[in-house]
């Protein structure tokens, strides 16, 4: 995606019954809907770079579960020709499910959720007066 290579991105996905949730989007089902969403994102994003952290991989047979934090830096349209638009940083926690095929591993499902706030105290532990799930236990932060 960083290189803007739609064909390479398309080849990463299984054909047919796949699903994808981009942060703030509804569930997209089927390779047509999913790939259209990436085409839209790529067409409307002049610059994007991913730094993956907290990556964990579990493999069971021909299925792999990959969780990570996507530290995303992206740039929108420039105000003046020949310049880069403003850069915006975002954290997304992602879950990706892969299936092993004869052509290698392919994405079966992707779910990305925005990280809305950091509720940890200075010691990295949740604040003592914070309810589990944040915001009084509602799960909203």
C-alpha positions as protocol buffer text, in pm:
chain_id: "A"
residue {
  index: 1
  type: UNK
  ca { x: 0 y: 0 z: 0 }
}
residue {
  index: 2
  type: UNK
  ca { x: 289 y: 234 z: 76 }
}
residue {
  index: 3
  type: UNK
  ca { x: 412 y: 202 z: -284 }
}
residue {
  index: 4
  type: UNK
  ca { x: 63 y: 257 z: -427 }
}
residue {
  index: 5
  type: UNK
  ca { x: 78 y: -78 z: -609 }
}
residue {
  index: 6
  type: UNK
  ca { x: -284 y: -186 z: -631 }
}
residue {
  index: 7
  type: UNK
  ca { x: -202 y: -510 z: -815 }
}
residue {
  index: 8
  type: UNK
  ca { x: 43 y: -619 z: -544 }
}
residue {
  index: 9
  type: UNK
  ca { x: -208 y: -532 z: -274 }
}
residue {
  index: 10
  type: UNK
  ca { x: -482 y: -724 z: -456 }
}
residue {
  index: 11
  type: UNK
  ca { x: -260 y: -1032 z: -480 }
}
residue {
  index: 12
  type: UNK
  ca { x: -225 y: -1037 z: -100 }
}
residue {
  index: 13
  type: UNK
  ca { x: -599 y: -1114 z: -58 }
}
residue {
  index: 14
  type: UNK
  ca { x: -781 y: -1441 z: -106 }
}
residue {
  index: 15
  type: UNK
  ca { x: -1034 y: -1423 z: -389 }
}
residue {
  index: 16
  type: UNK
  ca { x: -1403 y: -1447 z: -297 }
}
residue {
  index: 17
  type: UNK
  ca { x: -1533 y: -1455 z: 60 }
}
residue {
  index: 18
  type: UNK
  ca { x: -1311 y: -1213 z: 254 }
}
residue {
  index: 19
  type: UNK
  ca { x: -1395 y: -937 z: 500 }
}
residue {
  index: 20
  type: UNK
  ca { x: -1236 y: -608 z: 597 }
}
residue {
  index: 21
  type: UNK
  ca { x: -1308 y: -340 z: 857 }
}
residue {
  index: 22
  type: UNK
  ca { x: -1114 y: -16 z: 817 }
}
residue {
  index: 23
  type: UNK
  ca { x: -1122 y: 215 z: 1121 }
}
residue {
  index: 24
  type: UNK
  ca { x: -1463 y: 386 z: 1126 }
}
residue {
  index: 25
  type: UNK
  ca { x: -1598 y: 189 z: 829 }
}
residue {
  index: 26
  type: UNK
  ca { x: -1871 y: -74 z: 818 }
}
residue {
  index: 27
  type: UNK
  ca { x: -1782 y: -437 z: 748 }
}
residue {
  index: 28
  type: UNK
  ca { x: -1691 y: -490 z: 382 }
}
residue {
  index: 29
  type: UNK
  ca { x: -1754 y: -839 z: 246 }
}
residue {
  index: 30
  type: UNK
  ca { x: -1629 y: -1001 z: -71 }
}
residue {
  index: 31
  type: UNK
  ca { x: -1311 y: -932 z: -262 }
}
residue {
  index: 32
  type: UNK
  ca { x: -1485 y: -677 z: -487 }
}
residue {
  index: 33
  type: UNK
  ca { x: -1594 y: -450 z: -198 }
}
residue {
  index: 34
  type: UNK
  ca { x: -1267 y: -493 z: -11 }
}
residue {
  index: 35
  type: UNK
  ca { x: -1045 y: -415 z: -309 }
}
residue {
  index: 36
  type: UNK
  ca { x: -1262 y: -116 z: -408 }
}
residue {
  index: 37
  type: UNK
  ca { x: -1208 y: 25 z: -58 }
}
residue {
  index: 38
  type: UNK
  ca { x: -832 y: 2 z: -96 }
}
residue {
  index: 39
  type: UNK
  ca { x: -852 y: 164 z: -440 }
}
residue {
  index: 40
  type: UNK
  ca { x: -1045 y: 455 z: -284 }
}
residue {
  index: 41
  type: UNK
  ca { x: -797 y: 491 z: 0 }
}
residue {
  index: 42
  type: UNK
  ca { x: -501 y: 483 z: -238 }
}
residue {
  index: 43
  type: UNK
  ca { x: -662 y: 735 z: -475 }
}
residue {
  index: 44
  type: UNK
  ca { x: -726 y: 982 z: -192 }
}
residue {
  index: 45
  type: UNK
  ca { x: -403 y: 946 z: 5 }
}
residue {
  index: 46
  type: UNK
  ca { x: -93 y: 1112 z: -132 }
}
residue {
  index: 47
  type: UNK
  ca { x: 144 y: 962 z: 124 }
}
residue {
  index: 48
  type: UNK
  ca { x: 113 y: 673 z: 369 }
}
residue {
  index: 49
  type: UNK
  ca { x: 367 y: 487 z: 578 }
}
residue {
  index: 50
  type: UNK
  ca { x: 310 y: 206 z: 829 }
}
residue {
  index: 51
  type: UNK
  ca { x: 532 y: 125 z: 1126 }
}
residue {
  index: 52
  type: UNK
  ca { x: 417 y: -203 z: 1278 }
}
residue {
  index: 53
  type: UNK
  ca { x: 472 y: -267 z: 1649 }
}
residue {
  index: 54
  type: UNK
  ca { x: 346 y: -524 z: 1901 }
}
residue {
  index: 55
  type: UNK
  ca { x: 333 y: -787 z: 1626 }
}
residue {
  index: 56
  type: UNK
  ca { x: 221 y: -1133 z: 1740 }
}
residue {
  index: 57
  type: UNK
  ca { x: 174 y: -1432 z: 1509 }
}
residue {
  index: 58
  type: UNK
  ca { x: -7 y: -1758 z: 1584 }
}
residue {
  index: 59
  type: UNK
  ca { x: -23 y: -2037 z: 1325 }
}
residue {
  index: 60
  type: UNK
  ca { x: -262 y: -2331 z: 1344 }
}
residue {
  index: 61
  type: UNK
  ca { x: -254 y: -2556 z: 1038 }
}
residue {
  index: 62
  type: UNK
  ca { x: -327 y: -2347 z: 729 }
}
residue {
  index: 63
  type: UNK
  ca { x: -456 y: -2046 z: 925 }
}
residue {
  index: 64
  type: UNK
  ca { x: -251 y: -1767 z: 1080 }
}
residue {
  index: 65
  type: UNK
  ca { x: -365 y: -1494 z: 1318 }
}
residue {
  index: 66
  type: UNK
  ca { x: -156 y: -1177 z: 1321 }
}
residue {
  index: 67
  type: UNK
  ca { x: -222 y: -893 z: 1564 }
}
residue {
  index: 68
  type: UNK
  ca { x: -30 y: -568 z: 1571 }
}
residue {
  index: 69
  type: UNK
  ca { x: -39 y: -195 z: 1621 }
}
residue {
  index: 70
  type: UNK
  ca { x: -24 y: 1 z: 1298 }
}
residue {
  index: 71
  type: UNK
  ca { x: 149 y: 334 z: 1357 }
}
residue {
  index: 72
  type: UNK
  ca { x: 32 y: 519 z: 1047 }
}
residue {
  index: 73
  type: UNK
  ca { x: 171 y: 842 z: 906 }
}
residue {
  index: 74
  type: UNK
  ca { x: -31 y: 978 z: 616 }
}
residue {
  index: 75
  type: UNK
  ca { x: -53 y: 1295 z: 412 }
}
residue {
  index: 76
  type: UNK
  ca { x: -352 y: 1457 z: 253 }
}
residue {
  index: 77
  type: UNK
  ca { x: -376 y: 1676 z: -53 }
}
residue {
  index: 78
  type: UNK
  ca { x: -134 y: 1969 z: -68 }
}
residue {
  index: 79
  type: UNK
  ca { x: -266 y: 2323 z: -67 }
}
residue {
  index: 80
  type: UNK
  ca { x: -13 y: 2424 z: -332 }
}
residue {
  index: 81
  type: UNK
  ca { x: 107 y: 2231 z: -637 }
}
residue {
  index: 82
  type: UNK
  ca { x: 433 y: 2044 z: -585 }
}
residue {
  index: 83
  type: UNK
  ca { x: 409 y: 2034 z: -205 }
}
residue {
  index: 84
  type: UNK
  ca { x: 319 y: 1756 z: 35 }
}
residue {
  index: 85
  type: UNK
  ca { x: -3 y: 1803 z: 229 }
}
residue {
  index: 86
  type: UNK
  ca { x: -18 y: 1803 z: 608 }
}
residue {
  index: 87
  type: UNK
  ca { x: 98 y: 1482 z: 774 }
}
residue {
  index: 88
  type: UNK
  ca { x: -129 y: 1310 z: 1024 }
}
residue {
  index: 89
  type: UNK
  ca { x: -39 y: 1031 z: 1266 }
}
residue {
  index: 90
  type: UNK
  ca { x: -281 y: 761 z: 1377 }
}
residue {
  index: 91
  type: UNK
  ca { x: -264 y: 442 z: 1583 }
}
residue {
  index: 92
  type: UNK
  ca { x: -470 y: 143 z: 1474 }
}
residue {
  index: 93
  type: UNK
  ca { x: -483 y: -197 z: 1641 }
}
residue {
  index: 94
  type: UNK
  ca { x: -525 y: -461 z: 1375 }
}
residue {
  index: 95
  type: UNK
  ca { x: -618 y: -826 z: 1352 }
}
residue {
  index: 96
  type: UNK
  ca { x: -539 y: -1009 z: 1030 }
}
residue {
  index: 97
  type: UNK
  ca { x: -635 y: -1366 z: 947 }
}
residue {
  index: 98
  type: UNK
  ca { x: -437 y: -1540 z: 675 }
}
residue {
  index: 99
  type: UNK
  ca { x: -502 y: -1868 z: 491 }
}
residue {
  index: 100
  type: UNK
  ca { x: -222 y: -2075 z: 339 }
}
residue {
  index: 101
  type: UNK
  ca { x: -278 y: -2146 z: -30 }
}
residue {
  index: 102
  type: UNK
  ca { x: -73 y: -2313 z: -302 }
}
residue {
  index: 103
  type: UNK
  ca { x: 55 y: -1962 z: -384 }
}
residue {
  index: 104
  type: UNK
  ca { x: 149 y: -1877 z: -24 }
}
residue {
  index: 105
  type: UNK
  ca { x: -28 y: -1691 z: 256 }
}
residue {
  index: 106
  type: UNK
  ca { x: -326 y: -1471 z: 161 }
}
residue {
  index: 107
  type: UNK
  ca { x: -537 y: -1235 z: 373 }
}
residue {
  index: 108
  type: UNK
  ca { x: -879 y: -1375 z: 462 }
}
residue {
  index: 109
  type: UNK
  ca { x: -989 y: -1100 z: 702 }
}
residue {
  index: 110
  type: UNK
  ca { x: -859 y: -767 z: 829 }
}
residue {
  index: 111
  type: UNK
  ca { x: -1003 y: -564 z: 1115 }
}
residue {
  index: 112
  type: UNK
  ca { x: -855 y: -230 z: 1215 }
}
residue {
  index: 113
  type: UNK
  ca { x: -977 y: -26 z: 1513 }
}
residue {
  index: 114
  type: UNK
  ca { x: -852 y: 320 z: 1602 }
}
residue {
  index: 115
  type: UNK
  ca { x: -676 y: 369 z: 1933 }
}
residue {
  index: 116
  type: UNK
  ca { x: -878 y: 654 z: 2079 }
}
residue {
  index: 117
  type: UNK
  ca { x: -685 y: 735 z: 2397 }
}
residue {
  index: 118
  type: UNK
  ca { x: -406 y: 619 z: 2621 }
}
residue {
  index: 119
  type: UNK
  ca { x: -552 y: 544 z: 2964 }
}
residue {
  index: 120
  type: UNK
  ca { x: -223 y: 423 z: 3113 }
}
residue {
  index: 121
  type: UNK
  ca { x: -59 y: 618 z: 3393 }
}
residue {
  index: 122
  type: UNK
  ca { x: 305 y: 723 z: 3391 }
}
residue {
  index: 123
  type: UNK
  ca { x: 409 y: 372 z: 3504 }
}
residue {
  index: 124
  type: UNK
  ca { x: 238 y: 212 z: 3202 }
}
residue {
  index: 125
  type: UNK
  ca { x: -33 y: 57 z: 3419 }
}
residue {
  index: 126
  type: UNK
  ca { x: -401 y: 159 z: 3393 }
}
residue {
  index: 127
  type: UNK
  ca { x: -493 y: 447 z: 3622 }
}
residue {
  index: 128
  type: UNK
  ca { x: -624 y: 317 z: 3957 }
}
residue {
  index: 129
  type: UNK
  ca { x: -946 y: 519 z: 3939 }
}
residue {
  index: 130
  type: UNK
  ca { x: -1014 y: 403 z: 3582 }
}
residue {
  index: 131
  type: UNK
  ca { x: -1280 y: 135 z: 3541 }
}
residue {
  index: 132
  type: UNK
  ca { x: -1190 y: -168 z: 3325 }
}
residue {
  index: 133
  type: UNK
  ca { x: -1266 y: -83 z: 2963 }
}
residue {
  index: 134
  type: UNK
  ca { x: -1233 y: 291 z: 3034 }
}
residue {
  index: 135
  type: UNK
  ca { x: -1506 y: 555 z: 3071 }
}
residue {
  index: 136
  type: UNK
  ca { x: -1676 y: 402 z: 3371 }
}
residue {
  index: 137
  type: UNK
  ca { x: -1669 y: 49 z: 3234 }
}
residue {
  index: 138
  type: UNK
  ca { x: -1864 y: 127 z: 2915 }
}
residue {
  index: 139
  type: UNK
  ca { x: -1571 y: 41 z: 2693 }
}
residue {
  index: 140
  type: UNK
  ca { x: -1574 y: 395 z: 2552 }
}
residue {
  index: 141
  type: UNK
  ca { x: -1271 y: 613 z: 2605 }
}
